[in-house]
Amino acid sequence: VAVGDENPKELISHFVNAARLAIDPDAPGFSDGFLTPAETDELTRTTYLKVHEAYIDNDPAMEEVLT
């Protein structure tokens, strides 16, 4: 899976919907094992914040950029 600038919630929704259509008929309730919508919102929020905080923390100081 390659992830770029896609909305992660849209990507996750595709996985859930694909499981509902392709797996649930043979394994009823399989898609119920995915995170709830609220849990998915929280996971994407906390992950987004952690990733961007790490990016900012590793960004060179302005003094370094000016030299």
PDB file as gemmi writes it, atoms N, CA and C in Angstrom:
CRYST1    1.000    1.000    1.000  90.00  90.00  90.00 P 1                      
ATOM      1  N   VAL A   1       0.858  -1.175   0.000  1.00  0.00           N  
ATOM      2  CA  VAL A   1       0.000   0.000   0.000  1.00  0.00           C  
ATOM      3  C   VAL A   1       0.894   1.224   0.000  1.00  0.00           C  
ATOM      4  N   ALA A   2       0.701   2.073  -0.952  1.00  0.00           N  
ATOM      5  CA  ALA A   2       1.427   3.338  -0.996  1.00  0.00           C  
ATOM      6  C   ALA A   2       0.485   4.434  -0.504  1.00  0.00           C  
ATOM      7  N   VAL A   3       0.989   5.256   0.381  1.00  0.00           N  
ATOM      8  CA  VAL A   3       0.168   6.332   0.920  1.00  0.00           C  
ATOM      9  C   VAL A   3       0.861   7.651   0.621  1.00  0.00           C  
ATOM     10  N   GLY A   4       0.131   8.547   0.036  1.00  0.00           N  
ATOM     11  CA  GLY A   4       0.667   9.858  -0.267  1.00  0.00           C  
ATOM     12  C   GLY A   4      -0.156  10.904   0.444  1.00  0.00           C  
ATOM     13  N   ASP A   5      -0.834  11.721  -0.325  1.00  0.00           N  
ATOM     14  CA  ASP A   5      -1.624  12.789   0.275  1.00  0.00           C  
ATOM     15  C   ASP A   5      -3.104  12.425   0.393  1.00  0.00           C  
ATOM     16  N   GLU A   6      -3.395  11.116   0.283  1.00  0.00           N  
ATOM     17  CA  GLU A   6      -4.784  10.689   0.432  1.00  0.00           C  
ATOM     18  C   GLU A   6      -5.255  10.908   1.867  1.00  0.00           C  
ATOM     19  N   ASN A   7      -6.544  11.097   2.008  1.00  0.00           N  
ATOM     20  CA  ASN A   7      -7.129  11.176   3.339  1.00  0.00           C  
ATOM     21  C   ASN A   7      -7.117   9.763   3.923  1.00  0.00           C  
ATOM     22  N   PRO A   8      -6.417   9.527   5.047  1.00  0.00           N  
ATOM     23  CA  PRO A   8      -6.330   8.169   5.583  1.00  0.00           C  
ATOM     24  C   PRO A   8      -7.692   7.575   5.932  1.00  0.00           C  
ATOM     25  N   LYS A   9      -8.641   8.411   6.338  1.00  0.00           N  
ATOM     26  CA  LYS A   9      -9.969   7.888   6.658  1.00  0.00           C  
ATOM     27  C   LYS A   9     -10.674   7.355   5.418  1.00  0.00           C  
ATOM     28  N   GLU A  10     -10.447   7.992   4.277  1.00  0.00           N  
ATOM     29  CA  GLU A  10     -11.033   7.488   3.035  1.00  0.00           C  
ATOM     30  C   GLU A  10     -10.404   6.150   2.662  1.00  0.00           C  
ATOM     31  N   LEU A  11      -9.097   6.020   2.831  1.00  0.00           N  
ATOM     32  CA  LEU A  11      -8.416   4.766   2.538  1.00  0.00           C  
ATOM     33  C   LEU A  11      -8.926   3.646   3.444  1.00  0.00           C  
ATOM     34  N   ILE A  12      -9.050   3.929   4.733  1.00  0.00           N  
ATOM     35  CA  ILE A  12      -9.564   2.943   5.685  1.00  0.00           C  
ATOM     36  C   ILE A  12     -11.001   2.568   5.325  1.00  0.00           C  
ATOM     37  N   SER A  13     -11.800   3.546   4.929  1.00  0.00           N  
ATOM     38  CA  SER A  13     -13.193   3.248   4.572  1.00  0.00           C  
ATOM     39  C   SER A  13     -13.255   2.320   3.371  1.00  0.00           C  
ATOM     40  N   HIS A  14     -12.311   2.450   2.435  1.00  0.00           N  
ATOM     41  CA  HIS A  14     -12.270   1.537   1.288  1.00  0.00           C  
ATOM     42  C   HIS A  14     -11.980   0.108   1.745  1.00  0.00           C  
ATOM     43  N   PHE A  15     -11.052  -0.051   2.693  1.00  0.00           N  
ATOM     44  CA  PHE A  15     -10.753  -1.389   3.225  1.00  0.00           C  
ATOM     45  C   PHE A  15     -11.981  -1.991   3.919  1.00  0.00           C  
ATOM     46  N   VAL A  16     -12.645  -1.187   4.736  1.00  0.00           N  
ATOM     47  CA  VAL A  16     -13.824  -1.677   5.462  1.00  0.00           C  
ATOM     48  C   VAL A  16     -14.932  -2.057   4.471  1.00  0.00           C  
ATOM     49  N   ASN A  17     -15.203  -1.177   3.515  1.00  0.00           N  
ATOM     50  CA  ASN A  17     -16.258  -1.468   2.538  1.00  0.00           C  
ATOM     51  C   ASN A  17     -15.915  -2.679   1.671  1.00  0.00           C  
ATOM     52  N   ALA A  18     -14.638  -2.818   1.302  1.00  0.00           N  
ATOM     53  CA  ALA A  18     -14.221  -3.989   0.525  1.00  0.00           C  
ATOM     54  C   ALA A  18     -14.415  -5.262   1.339  1.00  0.00           C  
ATOM     55  N   ALA A  19     -14.080  -5.207   2.628  1.00  0.00           N  
ATOM     56  CA  ALA A  19     -14.276  -6.379   3.492  1.00  0.00           C  
ATOM     57  C   ALA A  19     -15.756  -6.714   3.615  1.00  0.00           C  
ATOM     58  N   ARG A  20     -16.589  -5.700   3.741  1.00  0.00           N  
ATOM     59  CA  ARG A  20     -18.034  -5.944   3.834  1.00  0.00           C  
ATOM     60  C   ARG A  20     -18.561  -6.643   2.589  1.00  0.00           C  
ATOM     61  N   LEU A  21     -18.063  -6.210   1.432  1.00  0.00           N  
ATOM     62  CA  LEU A  21     -18.549  -6.780   0.174  1.00  0.00           C  
ATOM     63  C   LEU A  21     -17.925  -8.137  -0.160  1.00  0.00           C  
ATOM     64  N   ALA A  22     -16.635  -8.292   0.098  1.00  0.00           N  
ATOM     65  CA  ALA A  22     -15.925  -9.481  -0.372  1.00  0.00           C  
ATOM     66  C   ALA A  22     -15.714 -10.561   0.688  1.00  0.00           C  
ATOM     67  N   ILE A  23     -15.626 -10.176   1.955  1.00  0.00           N  
ATOM     68  CA  ILE A  23     -15.299 -11.154   2.997  1.00  0.00           C  
ATOM     69  C   ILE A  23     -16.510 -11.515   3.851  1.00  0.00           C  
ATOM     70  N   ASP A  24     -17.293 -10.515   4.242  1.00  0.00           N  
ATOM     71  CA  ASP A  24     -18.437 -10.772   5.129  1.00  0.00           C  
ATOM     72  C   ASP A  24     -19.414 -11.828   4.609  1.00  0.00           C  
ATOM     73  N   PRO A  25     -19.651 -11.926   3.292  1.00  0.00           N  
ATOM     74  CA  PRO A  25     -20.571 -12.977   2.841  1.00  0.00           C  
ATOM     75  C   PRO A  25     -20.085 -14.389   3.198  1.00  0.00           C  
ATOM     76  N   ASP A  26     -18.766 -14.601   3.197  1.00  0.00           N  
ATOM     77  CA  ASP A  26     -18.208 -15.913   3.538  1.00  0.00           C  
ATOM     78  C   ASP A  26     -17.817 -16.037   5.002  1.00  0.00           C  
ATOM     79  N   ALA A  27     -17.512 -14.906   5.622  1.00  0.00           N  
ATOM     80  CA  ALA A  27     -17.131 -14.886   7.037  1.00  0.00           C  
ATOM     81  C   ALA A  27     -17.937 -13.783   7.715  1.00  0.00           C  
ATOM     82  N   PRO A  28     -19.222 -14.062   8.003  1.00  0.00           N  
ATOM     83  CA  PRO A  28     -20.096 -13.032   8.562  1.00  0.00           C  
ATOM     84  C   PRO A  28     -19.493 -12.348   9.790  1.00  0.00           C  
ATOM     85  N   GLY A  29     -19.573 -11.026   9.776  1.00  0.00           N  
ATOM     86  CA  GLY A  29     -19.082 -10.238  10.900  1.00  0.00           C  
ATOM     87  C   GLY A  29     -17.602  -9.905  10.843  1.00  0.00           C  
ATOM     88  N   PHE A  30     -16.909 -10.364   9.795  1.00  0.00           N  
ATOM     89  CA  PHE A  30     -15.472 -10.082   9.699  1.00  0.00           C  
ATOM     90  C   PHE A  30     -15.197  -8.588   9.824  1.00  0.00           C  
ATOM     91  N   SER A  31     -15.936  -7.777   9.100  1.00  0.00           N  
ATOM     92  CA  SER A  31     -15.675  -6.333   9.096  1.00  0.00           C  
ATOM     93  C   SER A  31     -15.986  -5.680  10.441  1.00  0.00           C  
ATOM     94  N   ASP A  32     -16.710  -6.378  11.300  1.00  0.00           N  
ATOM     95  CA  ASP A  32     -16.978  -5.837  12.633  1.00  0.00           C  
ATOM     96  C   ASP A  32     -15.705  -5.743  13.469  1.00  0.00           C  
ATOM     97  N   GLY A  33     -14.633  -6.421  13.026  1.00  0.00           N  
ATOM     98  CA  GLY A  33     -13.367  -6.385  13.747  1.00  0.00           C  
ATOM     99  C   GLY A  33     -12.555  -5.123  13.523  1.00  0.00           C  
ATOM    100  N   PHE A  34     -12.969  -4.303  12.557  1.00  0.00           N  
ATOM    101  CA  PHE A  34     -12.274  -3.041  12.341  1.00  0.00           C  
ATOM    102  C   PHE A  34     -12.597  -2.068  13.470  1.00  0.00           C  
ATOM    103  N   LEU A  35     -11.761  -1.040  13.608  1.00  0.00           N  
ATOM    104  CA  LEU A  35     -12.033   0.000  14.598  1.00  0.00           C  
ATOM    105  C   LEU A  35     -13.385   0.648  14.316  1.00  0.00           C  
ATOM    106  N   THR A  36     -14.001   1.169  15.364  1.00  0.00           N  
ATOM    107  CA  THR A  36     -15.233   1.921  15.180  1.00  0.00           C  
ATOM    108  C   THR A  36     -14.893   3.248  14.485  1.00  0.00           C  
ATOM    109  N   PRO A  37     -15.889   3.925  13.924  1.00  0.00           N  
ATOM    110  CA  PRO A  37     -15.609   5.231  13.328  1.00  0.00           C  
ATOM    111  C   PRO A  37     -14.950   6.205  14.323  1.00  0.00           C  
ATOM    112  N   ALA A  38     -15.420   6.230  15.555  1.00  0.00           N  
ATOM    113  CA  ALA A  38     -14.830   7.132  16.554  1.00  0.00           C  
ATOM    114  C   ALA A  38     -13.379   6.743  16.853  1.00  0.00           C  
ATOM    115  N   GLU A  39     -13.104   5.439  16.940  1.00  0.00           N  
ATOM    116  CA  GLU A  39     -11.733   4.983  17.185  1.00  0.00           C  
ATOM    117  C   GLU A  39     -10.829   5.316  15.998  1.00  0.00           C  
ATOM    118  N   THR A  40     -11.370   5.199  14.792  1.00  0.00           N  
ATOM    119  CA  THR A  40     -10.605   5.548  13.599  1.00  0.00           C  
ATOM    120  C   THR A  40     -10.299   7.035  13.573  1.00  0.00           C  
ATOM    121  N   ASP A  41     -11.274   7.864  13.928  1.00  0.00           N  
ATOM    122  CA  ASP A  41     -11.042   9.307  14.002  1.00  0.00           C  
ATOM    123  C   ASP A  41      -9.929   9.620  14.997  1.00  0.00           C  
ATOM    124  N   GLU A  42      -9.964   8.992  16.159  1.00  0.00           N  
ATOM    125  CA  GLU A  42      -8.949   9.255  17.191  1.00  0.00           C  
ATOM    126  C   GLU A  42      -7.575   8.759  16.747  1.00  0.00           C  
ATOM    127  N   LEU A  43      -7.526   7.579  16.142  1.00  0.00           N  
ATOM    128  CA  LEU A  43      -6.251   7.039  15.665  1.00  0.00           C  
ATOM    129  C   LEU A  43      -5.638   7.939  14.600  1.00  0.00           C  
ATOM    130  N   THR A  44      -6.424   8.367  13.631  1.00  0.00           N  
ATOM    131  CA  THR A  44      -5.880   9.218  12.578  1.00  0.00           C  
ATOM    132  C   THR A  44      -5.465  10.581  13.132  1.00  0.00           C  
ATOM    133  N   ARG A  45      -6.204  11.097  14.084  1.00  0.00           N  
ATOM    134  CA  ARG A  45      -5.855  12.391  14.689  1.00  0.00           C  
ATOM    135  C   ARG A  45      -4.539  12.302  15.443  1.00  0.00           C  
ATOM    136  N   THR A  46      -4.409  11.311  16.319  1.00  0.00           N  
ATOM    137  CA  THR A  46      -3.186  11.203  17.129  1.00  0.00           C  
ATOM    138  C   THR A  46      -1.978  10.871  16.255  1.00  0.00           C  
ATOM    139  N   THR A  47      -2.175  10.033  15.239  1.00  0.00           N  
ATOM    140  CA  THR A  47      -1.065   9.691  14.345  1.00  0.00           C  
ATOM    141  C   THR A  47      -0.637  10.915  13.547  1.00  0.00           C  
ATOM    142  N   TYR A  48      -1.588  11.653  13.022  1.00  0.00           N  
ATOM    143  CA  TYR A  48      -1.295  12.869  12.262  1.00  0.00           C  
ATOM    144  C   TYR A  48      -0.492  13.843  13.120  1.00  0.00           C  
ATOM    145  N   LEU A  49      -0.939  14.050  14.356  1.00  0.00           N  
ATOM    146  CA  LEU A  49      -0.240  14.986  15.233  1.00  0.00           C  
ATOM    147  C   LEU A  49       1.174  14.509  15.560  1.00  0.00           C  
ATOM    148  N   LYS A  50       1.357  13.214  15.837  1.00  0.00           N  
ATOM    149  CA  LYS A  50       2.682  12.676  16.143  1.00  0.00           C  
ATOM    150  C   LYS A  50       3.632  12.824  14.961  1.00  0.00           C  
ATOM    151  N   VAL A  51       3.149  12.496  13.776  1.00  0.00           N  
ATOM    152  CA  VAL A  51       3.995  12.574  12.586  1.00  0.00           C  
ATOM    153  C   VAL A  51       4.406  14.010  12.312  1.00  0.00           C  
ATOM    154  N   HIS A  52       3.474  14.927  12.392  1.00  0.00           N  
ATOM    155  CA  HIS A  52       3.803  16.318  12.115  1.00  0.00           C  
ATOM    156  C   HIS A  52       4.645  16.932  13.213  1.00  0.00           C  
ATOM    157  N   GLU A  53       4.447  16.518  14.442  1.00  0.00           N  
ATOM    158  CA  GLU A  53       5.304  16.994  15.532  1.00  0.00           C  
ATOM    159  C   GLU A  53       6.732  16.508  15.313  1.00  0.00           C  
ATOM    160  N   ALA A  54       6.907  15.253  14.916  1.00  0.00           N  
ATOM    161  CA  ALA A  54       8.248  14.725  14.646  1.00  0.00           C  
ATOM    162  C   ALA A  54       8.893  15.486  13.487  1.00  0.00           C  
ATOM    163  N   TYR A  55       8.119  15.786  12.469  1.00  0.00           N  
ATOM    164  CA  TYR A  55       8.634  16.549  11.329  1.00  0.00           C  
ATOM    165  C   TYR A  55       9.117  17.924  11.779  1.00  0.00           C  
ATOM    166  N   ILE A  56       8.302  18.606  12.555  1.00  0.00           N  
ATOM    167  CA  ILE A  56       8.658  19.948  13.033  1.00  0.00           C  
ATOM    168  C   ILE A  56       9.873  19.882  13.954  1.00  0.00           C  
ATOM    169  N   ASP A  57       9.902  18.885  14.839  1.00  0.00           N  
ATOM    170  CA  ASP A  57      11.020  18.744  15.775  1.00  0.00           C  
ATOM    171  C   ASP A  57      12.336  18.463  15.064  1.00  0.00           C  
ATOM    172  N   ASN A  58      12.279  17.860  13.875  1.00  0.00           N  
ATOM    173  CA  ASN A  58      13.493  17.533  13.136  1.00  0.00           C  
ATOM    174  C   ASN A  58      13.832  18.548  12.052  1.00  0.00           C  
ATOM    175  N   ASP A  59      13.028  19.567  11.946  1.00  0.00           N  
ATOM    176  CA  ASP A  59      13.277  20.637  10.988  1.00  0.00           C  
ATOM    177  C   ASP A  59      14.477  21.437  11.480  1.00  0.00           C  
ATOM    178  N   PRO A  60      15.382  21.830  10.588  1.00  0.00           N  
ATOM    179  CA  PRO A  60      16.549  22.597  11.046  1.00  0.00           C  
ATOM    180  C   PRO A  60      16.133  23.953  11.627  1.00  0.00           C  
ATOM    181  N   ALA A  61      16.933  24.413  12.568  1.00  0.00           N  
ATOM    182  CA  ALA A  61      16.681  25.724  13.174  1.00  0.00           C  
ATOM    183  C   ALA A  61      16.858  26.805  12.122  1.00  0.00           C  
ATOM    184  N   MET A  62      16.195  27.899  12.305  1.00  0.00           N  
ATOM    185  CA  MET A  62      16.276  29.008  11.362  1.00  0.00           C  
ATOM    186  C   MET A  62      17.717  29.477  11.176  1.00  0.00           C  
ATOM    187  N   GLU A  63      18.482  29.470  12.248  1.00  0.00           N  
ATOM    188  CA  GLU A  63      19.891  29.876  12.181  1.00  0.00           C  
ATOM    189  C   GLU A  63      20.647  28.989  11.191  1.00  0.00           C  
ATOM    190  N   GLU A  64      20.351  27.705  11.181  1.00  0.00           N  
ATOM    191  CA  GLU A  64      21.014  26.788  10.244  1.00  0.00           C  
ATOM    192  C   GLU A  64      20.582  27.061   8.809  1.00  0.00           C  
ATOM    193  N   VAL A  65      19.333  27.399   8.629  1.00  0.00           N  
ATOM    194  CA  VAL A  65      18.803  27.638   7.283  1.00  0.00           C  
ATOM    195  C   VAL A  65      19.411  28.930   6.707  1.00  0.00           C  
ATOM    196  N   LEU A  66      19.643  29.915   7.547  1.00  0.00           N  
ATOM    197  CA  LEU A  66      20.155  31.206   7.090  1.00  0.00           C  
ATOM    198  C   LEU A  66      21.632  31.142   6.706  1.00  0.00           C  
ATOM    199  N   THR A  67      22.356  30.155   7.194  1.00  0.00           N  
ATOM    200  CA  THR A  67      23.798  30.130   6.911  1.00  0.00           C  
ATOM    201  C   THR A  67      24.134  29.340   5.685  1.00  0.00           C  
TER     202      THR A  67                                                      
END                                                                             
